[in-house]
Amino acid sequence: MHAADFVQWFRQAAPYIHAFRGRTFVIALGGEVVREGRFVTLTHDINLLASLGVRLVVVHGARPQIEARMAERGLATRYHRGLRVTDGESLECVIQAVGQVRVEIEALLSSGLANSPMANADIRVAAGNFITAQPMGVVDGIDLMYTGEVRKVDTLAIGQRLQDGELVLLSTLGYSPTGEIFNVPLEDVATSTAIALKADKLLFLFGHDGVVDAAGELQTELTASAAEEFLEAHPEANEDIRLYLPCALRAVRSQVNRAHLISHHVDGGLLMELFTHEGIGTMISREPLETLRQADIDDVGGMLALIEPLEEAGVLVKRGRELIEREIHRYSVLEHDGKIIGCVAFHPFAESRMAELACLVIHPDYRDADRGAELLRHVEQRARSQGMGQLFALTTRTSHWFVERGFRQASVDELPMEKKQLYNYQRRSKVFIKPLRR
């Protein structure tokens, strides 16, 4: 990466760095991440998140390690509806495997070799009996025995550890008030913990890129309702999607802000999902991430960041902060996950029954979905609601865009008198007018 590219990326990551400080993330990963050696590099990313002030809960599984232990003892593996049937002998293997994985993870998180990403790392790991479990019991006539489900999460104890700057490590073992041990599914521990803590994010690291549609396209963002529709329409979806996507849905509908499905095969995938606009996996949110709304004074900084490069290039007329602040009621903004990615201004001329569309800008990274047309439709609707019969725009660079959307080129004399008197003949902007049909 060139120095300039790095600087640009780091600047783009700055809003996320600011937003994530002090937030709680629950990260769930299967035992295969440890078995295949990928947790070594993942510790570097976890260390970075911790150094940025993110409060971390890591939930680990141990399925392949359990399978290996059972194979060594000649025990048969039984599953029902994707859940292990855990008898007494299987439970011994579960306890041994979970302990092995937890110790490996703690050791890797404790490393601090010089000249490595973990140099000077000060990650203190807290583990304990934070999960109270109960038996799942008999399902479809099958007794799951020591397979359990989360009954309660000790949020006070976990919260205190997080407040003290420790990373909380949870395994898939839960304990009953009578002292029994239960094998609890990874996804249940992670989801229940995220909900109980009201975590900002629940992140599942699994073996696929994310949610992929019938055309093979990765769905980078889904609302809860869209994710539900996907599950109903794609019963053939792979087992992991059908396992983790419902958990993501449960989380975002229970006060968790976002849930993410990320491939554990991608080195640095956790950071790319969290600190880039496009991400690499699928993010699930309760409501749409993108909203079109009336601008307010707090949006001016974000609007100027969009407008000023085009003013310097001569594409837009210079406006300045003071003018925008005075006329903020005339602007609408397009916001994506808290970031201003588009804006447009609406100026009515009541006597002429005409309105001007001005300052239509979309951030370069978001121009692939014709969001400009969305802003145009918004202004047209606003103009109609105020009884305007025509919409006009002045431009020096985007003539074809307006023509393609129903505008015709017009003369300066067709502008409202007030606008005509302000027309800049040196700039020689072209005039385009569109009739507004009700």
C-alpha positions in Angstrom: 0.0 0.0 0.0 1.3 3.4 -0.9 1.7 6.0 1.8 -1.1 8.2 0.3 -3.5 5.2 0.2 -2.7 4.4 3.8 -3.4 7.9 4.9 -6.7 8.0 2.9 -7.8 4.6 4.5 -6.8 5.8 8.0 -8.8 9.0 7.6 -11.8 7.0 6.4 -11.5 4.7 9.4 -11.4 7.6 11.9 -15.2 7.9 12.3 -15.4 4.2 13.2 -12.5 4.5 15.6 -14.3 7.3 17.4 -17.7 5.6 17.3 -16.4 2.2 18.7 -14.5 3.6 21.8 -16.2 2.3 24.9 -18.6 0.1 22.9 -19.2 -3.6 23.7 -18.5 -6.2 21.0 -19.3 -9.9 21.3 -17.1 -12.0 18.9 -18.0 -15.7 18.4 -15.7 -18.1 16.7 -15.6 -21.9 16.3 -12.9 -24.3 17.4 -11.7 -24.6 13.8 -10.2 -21.1 14.0 -7.9 -22.3 16.7 -7.3 -25.8 15.3 -6.2 -24.4 11.9 -3.9 -21.8 13.4 -5.9 -18.7 12.4 -6.4 -17.4 15.9 -2.7 -16.3 15.9 -3.4 -13.5 13.5 -6.9 -12.9 15.0 -5.2 -12.0 18.3 -3.5 -9.1 16.5 -6.9 -7.7 15.4 -8.4 -8.3 18.9 -5.4 -6.5 20.4 -5.9 -3.5 18.1 -9.6 -3.3 19.0 -8.7 -3.5 22.7 -6.2 -0.7 22.3 -8.9 1.5 20.6 -11.0 1.2 23.7 -13.5 -1.5 22.5 -14.9 -3.7 25.3 -14.5 -7.3 24.1 -16.3 -10.5 24.9 -14.9 -13.5 23.0 -17.0 -16.7 22.8 -15.2 -19.8 21.5 -16.4 -23.2 20.4 -14.6 -26.5 20.3 -16.5 -28.8 18.0 -13.5 -30.2 16.0 -11.5 -30.6 19.3 -14.5 -32.5 20.8 -14.8 -34.7 17.8 -11.1 -35.6 18.0 -11.4 -36.4 21.7 -14.4 -38.7 21.1 -12.6 -40.4 18.2 -9.6 -41.1 20.4 -12.0 -42.9 22.9 -14.0 -44.7 20.2 -17.2 -42.8 21.0 -19.9 -42.3 18.4 -21.1 -38.8 17.7 -24.8 -38.2 17.7 -26.6 -35.1 16.5 -30.3 -34.1 16.4 -31.3 -30.9 14.6 -27.7 -29.8 14.5 -27.3 -30.3 18.3 -24.9 -32.7 19.9 -26.6 -35.4 22.0 -24.3 -35.1 25.0 -24.2 -38.2 27.3 -21.9 -38.6 30.3 -18.9 -39.8 28.3 -19.4 -37.2 25.6 -19.5 -34.5 28.3 -16.1 -35.6 29.6 -14.7 -35.0 26.1 -16.5 -31.7 25.9 -15.0 -30.5 29.2 -11.5 -31.6 28.1 -11.7 -30.1 24.7 -13.1 -26.8 25.9 -10.4 -26.5 28.5 -7.7 -27.2 25.9 -9.0 -24.5 23.5 -9.5 -21.9 26.3 -5.9 -22.4 27.5 -4.6 -22.0 23.9 -6.6 -18.8 23.4 -5.4 -17.4 26.7 -1.8 -18.2 25.9 -2.1 -16.4 22.5 -3.7 -13.4 24.0 -1.0 -13.2 26.6 1.9 -13.1 24.1 3.8 -9.8 23.7 6.8 -10.5 21.6 8.8 -7.4 20.5 8.5 -6.5 16.8 5.2 -8.2 16.6 1.6 -6.7 16.5 1.2 -8.0 20.1 4.2 -6.0 21.4 3.4 -4.2 24.6 -0.1 -5.7 24.6 -1.7 -5.7 28.0 -4.8 -7.9 27.5 -6.0 -9.4 30.7 -8.3 -12.3 30.2 -11.2 -13.0 32.5 -13.0 -16.3 32.4 -15.4 -17.9 34.8 -18.9 -19.3 35.5 -20.7 -16.4 33.9 -23.3 -18.6 32.1 -26.1 -20.3 34.0 -27.6 -23.1 31.9 -30.5 -25.5 32.0 -31.1 -28.8 30.1 -32.7 -28.7 26.7 -34.5 -31.8 27.7 -36.3 -34.1 25.2 -36.7 -32.7 21.6 -38.8 -34.8 19.2 -38.5 -37.8 21.5 -34.7 -37.5 21.7 -33.2 -36.8 25.1 -30.3 -34.4 24.6 -29.1 -35.2 28.1 -26.2 -32.8 29.0 -26.8 -30.5 26.1 -28.2 -27.3 27.5 -29.3 -23.8 26.8 -28.6 -20.4 28.4 -30.8 -19.6 31.3 -29.0 -16.5 32.6 -26.0 -14.4 31.8 -24.2 -12.8 34.8 -24.1 -9.3 33.3 -23.0 -7.6 36.5 -19.9 -9.8 36.8 -19.1 -9.5 33.0 -19.7 -5.7 33.1 -17.3 -5.2 36.0 -14.6 -7.2 34.2 -15.1 -5.1 31.0 -15.1 -1.9 33.1 -11.8 -2.9 34.6 -10.3 -3.2 31.0 -10.3 -7.0 30.8 -11.3 -9.2 27.9 -14.0 -11.6 28.9 -13.5 -15.1 27.4 -16.6 -17.4 27.4 -16.7 -21.0 26.5 -19.6 -23.3 25.6 -20.0 -24.7 29.1 -22.8 -23.6 31.3 -23.5 -24.4 34.9 -26.7 -25.1 36.8 -27.5 -23.9 40.3 -27.3 -27.5 41.4 -23.7 -27.8 40.1 -24.4 -29.7 36.8 -22.3 -28.9 33.7 -24.0 -28.5 30.3 -22.7 -28.3 26.8 -24.3 -25.2 25.4 -24.2 -24.3 21.6 -21.8 -21.5 20.7 -24.4 -19.5 18.9 -26.7 -19.6 22.0 -24.0 -18.4 24.3 -22.9 -15.6 22.0 -26.4 -14.4 21.2 -27.7 -14.5 24.7 -24.6 -12.7 26.0 -24.9 -10.0 23.4 -28.6 -9.4 24.2 -28.0 -9.5 28.0 -25.2 -6.9 27.7 -27.1 -4.8 25.1 -23.9 -5.1 23.0 -23.3 -2.7 20.2 -22.2 -5.6 17.9 -22.4 -9.4 17.7 -19.9 -10.8 15.3 -19.9 -14.4 14.1 -16.7 -15.6 12.4 -17.7 -18.6 10.3 -16.7 -20.5 7.2 -18.5 -18.5 4.5 -18.3 -15.0 3.0 -21.7 -14.1 4.4 -25.2 -14.2 3.0 -25.1 -14.8 -0.8 -28.2 -14.5 -3.0 -29.3 -16.8 -5.8 -27.1 -14.9 -8.3 -24.0 -15.4 -6.2 -23.9 -11.8 -5.0 -22.8 -11.1 -1.4 -25.4 -9.2 0.5 -23.3 -6.7 2.5 -26.3 -5.2 4.3 -29.6 -6.7 5.3 -32.4 -5.4 7.5 -34.0 -7.8 9.9 -37.1 -8.1 7.7 -35.0 -8.7 4.6 -32.9 -11.4 6.4 -36.1 -13.1 7.5 -37.4 -13.0 3.9 -34.1 -14.5 2.7 -34.4 -17.5 5.1 -38.0 -18.1 3.9 -37.1 -17.9 0.2 -33.8 -19.9 0.4 -34.4 -23.2 2.3 -31.4 -24.5 0.4 -29.0 -22.0 2.0 -25.9 -23.6 3.6 -26.1 -25.0 7.1 -24.1 -22.2 8.7 -26.3 -19.5 7.2 -29.4 -21.2 8.5 -27.7 -21.6 11.9 -26.2 -18.1 12.4 -28.6 -15.8 10.5 -31.5 -16.5 12.8 -29.3 -15.8 15.8 -28.3 -12.5 14.2 -32.0 -11.7 13.7 -32.8 -12.5 17.3 -30.0 -10.2 18.4 -30.9 -7.1 16.4 -34.5 -7.5 17.4 -33.4 -7.6 21.1 -31.5 -4.3 21.5 -28.2 -5.4 19.8 -27.3 -2.6 17.4 -25.7 -4.7 14.6 -24.9 -8.3 13.9 -22.2 -9.4 11.4 -21.5 -12.7 9.6 -17.8 -12.7 8.6 -15.5 -15.3 7.0 -12.8 -16.5 9.3 -10.8 -17.5 6.2 -9.9 -13.9 5.4 -6.8 -12.6 7.2 -7.8 -9.3 8.8 -11.5 -9.8 7.9 -12.6 -8.6 11.3 -10.9 -5.2 10.8 -12.1 -4.9 7.2 -15.7 -5.5 8.2 -15.5 -3.0 11.0 -13.3 -0.2 9.6 -14.2 0.1 5.9 -17.4 1.4 4.2 -18.0 -1.7 2.1 -17.0 -4.4 4.7 -16.3 -8.0 3.6 -19.3 -9.9 5.1 -23.0 -9.3 5.8 -24.2 -6.8 8.4 -27.7 -7.2 9.8 -29.5 -4.2 11.3 -33.0 -3.8 12.8 -33.9 -0.8 10.5 -32.4 0.3 7.1 -29.0 1.9 7.5 -29.8 4.6 4.9 -32.2 7.4 5.4 -33.2 10.5 3.5 -34.3 13.3 5.8 -34.4 17.0 6.4 -30.9 18.5 7.1 -30.2 20.2 10.4 -27.4 22.4 11.7 -25.3 19.4 12.9 -25.1 18.1 9.4 -23.3 21.1 8.0 -19.8 19.7 8.6 -20.6 16.5 6.7 -22.3 18.4 3.9 -19.2 20.6 3.4 -17.0 17.6 3.2 -19.1 16.5 0.2 -19.5 19.9 -1.4 -16.1 21.6 -1.1 -14.1 19.2 -3.4 -16.7 19.9 -6.2 -16.6 23.7 -5.5 -12.8 23.6 -5.8 -13.2 21.7 -9.1 -15.6 24.3 -10.4 -18.5 21.9 -10.6 -20.5 23.7 -7.9 -20.9 27.3 -7.1 -19.2 28.3 -3.9 -21.6 28.6 -1.0 -19.7 28.7 2.2 -20.6 27.5 5.7 -22.6 30.6 6.7 -24.9 30.5 3.7 -25.6 26.8 4.2 -26.3 27.3 7.9 -28.7 30.2 7.1 -30.5 28.1 4.5 -30.2 24.7 6.2 -34.1 24.3 6.1 -33.8 24.1 2.3 -31.5 21.1 2.3 -32.1 17.3 2.6 -29.4 14.8 3.3 -28.9 11.1 2.6 -27.4 9.4 5.6 -25.8 5.9 5.6 -25.1 4.4 9.0 -24.5 7.8 10.6 -22.4 9.2 7.7 -23.7 12.0 5.3 -23.3 10.5 1.8 -25.5 12.9 -0.2 -27.3 16.2 -0.1 -29.6 18.3 -2.2 -31.1 21.8 -1.9 -34.7 23.0 -2.8 -35.4 26.6 -3.6 -39.1 27.5 -4.4 -40.1 30.5 -6.5 -43.8 30.8 -5.6 -44.7 33.6 -8.0 -43.5 31.6 -11.0 -44.6 28.3 -9.7 -41.1 27.0 -10.3 -38.5 25.4 -7.9 -34.8 25.0 -8.2 -32.9 21.8 -7.6 -29.4 22.7 -6.5 -26.3 21.3 -4.8 -27.1 17.7 -5.6 -24.0 15.7 -4.5 -23.4 12.0 -3.8 -20.2 10.8 -2.1 -18.0 9.0 -4.7 -18.1 5.7 -2.8 -21.9 5.6 -3.1 -22.6 6.5 -6.7 -23.3 3.0 -7.8 -27.0 2.7 -6.8 -28.3 5.9 -8.6 -28.9 7.7 -5.3 -28.9 10.9 -7.2 -32.2 9.9 -8.8 -33.5 9.2 -5.3 -32.7 12.8 -4.3 -34.2 14.1 -7.5 -37.5 12.2 -6.7 -37.5 13.6 -3.2 -37.2 17.2 -4.5 -39.9 16.6 -7.1 -42.2 15.4 -4.4 -41.4 18.4 -2.2 -42.0 20.8 -5.2 -45.4 19.2 -6.0 -46.5 19.4 -2.4 -45.9 23.2 -2.5 -47.9 23.6 -5.8 -44.9 24.0 -8.1 -45.4 23.3 -11.8 -41.8 23.1 -13.0 -38.4 22.1 -11.6 -35.2 23.6 -13.0 -31.5 23.1 -12.4 -28.3 24.9 -13.5 -25.2 22.9 -14.4 -21.9 23.1 -16.2 -20.9 19.4 -16.2 -23.9 17.1 -15.8 -26.2 17.9 -18.8 -26.7 14.4 -19.9 -27.8 13.2 -16.4 -30.6 15.8 -16.4 -31.7 15.0 -19.9 -31.9 11.3 -19.1 -34.3 12.1 -16.3 -36.8 14.1 -18.2 -35.3 17.6 -18.2 -35.1 19.7 -21.4 -32.5 22.3 -22.1 -33.9 25.8 -21.8 -32.8 29.5 -22.0 -32.0 31.8 -19.2 -35.1 33.9 -20.1 -37.3 31.0 -18.9 -36.0 31.2 -15.4 -38.0 33.0 -12.7 -37.2 36.7 -12.7 -35.5 36.6 -9.3 -33.2 33.8 -10.4 -32.5 35.4 -13.8 -31.2 38.5 -12.1 -28.7 36.4 -10.2 -27.5 34.4 -13.3 -23.7 34.3 -13.6 -23.0 34.9 -17.3 -19.3 34.3 -16.8 -20.0 30.8 -15.4 -22.4 30.1 -18.4 -24.3 27.3 -16.6 -26.8 25.5 -18.8 -30.4 25.7 -17.8 -32.6 22.5 -17.6 -36.3 22.5 -16.9 -38.7 19.6 -16.1 -42.5 19.8 -15.9 -44.0 18.3 -12.7 -47.0 16.2 -13.4 -49.3 15.4 -10.6 
